[in-house]
């Protein structure tokens, strides 16, 4: 819980590296003690 900003940054970097094959469906957000982000493939 102390490193929420760095966790969000890691997920955003991951999405950026996959930007040629995937798009962010749902941006990173906290759900309880977990941070989640949804990616979908580009068509």
C-alpha positions in Angstrom: 0.0 0.0 0.0 3.0 2.3 0.5 4.1 2.1 -3.2 0.9 2.7 -5.1 2.5 5.4 -7.4 5.3 3.1 -8.4 2.9 0.2 -9.1 0.8 2.5 -11.4 4.0 3.6 -13.2 5.0 -0.1 -13.8 1.6 -0.9 -15.3 1.7 2.2 -17.5 5.2 1.3 -18.8 4.0 -2.3 -19.5 1.0 -1.0 -21.5 3.3 1.4 -23.4 5.7 -1.5 -24.3 2.7 -3.5 -25.6 1.2 -0.5 -27.5 1.9 -2.1 -30.9 -0.2 -5.1 -30.1 -2.6 -4.1 -27.3 -4.7 -1.2 -26.1 -5.7 -0.2 -22.6 -9.3 -1.2 -22.0 -9.4 0.0 -18.4 -6.8 2.2 -16.9 -4.9 1.1 -13.7 -7.0 1.4 -10.6 -7.0 0.0 -7.1 -9.4 -2.7 -6.1 -8.9 -3.5 -2.5 -5.2 -4.1 -2.0 -4.6 -5.0 -5.7 -4.1 -2.8 -8.7 -5.6 -3.9 -11.9 -5.5 -2.9 -15.6 -7.2 -4.5 -18.5 -5.6 -4.7 -22.0 -7.2 -6.0 -25.2 -5.5 -6.9 -28.4 -5.5 -4.5 -31.4 -7.6 -5.5 -34.3 
